[in-house]
Amino acid sequence: MTDKWRFQQSIIVKFLISFISLFYSHTLTLASSTFKLQKGETLLYGHSFNESKISVPGLVFINKSGIFKKGRTWSEITTRERLNPSSMSWISRYGSLTFNHFGRDFPDGGMNEAGLFIWEMNEEAEYPKNDSLPKLNQMNWMQFILDNYSTTEEAIRSASEFEIDGWSWHYFVGDARGNTAAIAFIDGEVVVHTGEEMPVPALFNAPYDRELQLLKYFKGFGGEYMPEVENPNVPRLVRTAVLIDQYEEKVNPVEYGFYMLKTLRVYEDPEWSMIFDVQNRMIHFRTRKNPEVKAIKMDEVNFNSNEPAQIINIATSLNGNVLPYFQPYSKETMRRFIKNELLKVLPKEFYTHGGLSADEFTDRLADHSDSYTDSTNHFFRGIWNSLPGTDQNELNLSLKFEIDGNAVTVAIAMGEQEQYSMVNNLQMIGKQFCFTFHTVSGQLMEVKGLFNDDEMHAKLFGIEEFYGDYSLQKGN
């Protein structure tokens, strides 16, 4: 390579870097960073939320499994006429821990008990339109993923199974095996980078393809420009790649993760910083306002629906283990948070454009989960018995769906057995459901079914054997 060519390439790269820096500083109000760090026994996901002018409020939620939920669109929440409502409903299979600006089931991101992680970042987006698909707001869609799935592959598939509304985001997803994906919605199409198409497991506030185009100009990635990790004019994807490569397993991974987030900051220190240590099932977080590190051990969290959802303010001044300080969620607490904290940082036109006042917007956010306890939505509730006279060989099945508030339980009886057995791993998406249970002899069984008005069609499976199709009818 000639000196002239090196000089020309240096000028080009410096121009590109300057352009990116200018682009970020002038067009991005919020600047977030998300990455995966995986080496040896270490597997963690890190996220930071940057804002240059305001202190952004938030709540940390413990969301429970076995909860019936009714989907929402953003237009349904924010327009006086409740336009374009969602018809989607589900029962959560997994509990999760999420960080939320807008309240219950409207997360910015989080991780579920199966180790599936998802977080959003601001970026221009055009969500596909398809009236034949169920509709969800983009935050509600993230909660749906955490409620129901355990793998990145499932989350990717879900991106094409809903019509999503809301403002412009793209998404980083990672699971307990370290499989990651960047999911974007560009020109009305779902665009996914995963596997070999995602050589650096990180996402920021520009399309992943655009970030990759700059990576090739730096040393270690095919180019000549030095990738200085402390230089804010070097793209964050480049610096992340170097920081991941420089990590040594003898270094405390959580401390190194926080160091990465601070190094990748765009303005001041990040407003929010959080590390999801998948290997040790720990979540660590801190805020610029209260930088002491807080911790939550997932294995100590009660995700069962026998207790209500729990919350704590992300800006708590506590440090160390904060799990004992979570409080039961209530609409009254949510209203106070919205009025006293959230509305102070939101532009007024953000929540009044659909004709609502501040009080009405507050009520919409706080009250949206009322549909969970509305009995008119509980089409599954009751006792379902096998239809008599059908050729089902041996067994008569009876399923009993019960609901207490928003918590759903199911029990099953087989044949002449009068005692109902409680089920596990309950999940319902739309009108389809599945669960597992153990027989009296200890055999693990699975039931998959479909509701059809007052009839149910179900299949019964053993570990290696299929026990047949069943038709059941709802009793009185």
Summary of the structure (lengths in Angstrom):
residues: 476
radius of gyration: 24.4
end to end distance: 83.5
largest distance: 88.8
contacts: 1541
relative contact order: 0.14
helix: 26%
strand: 34%
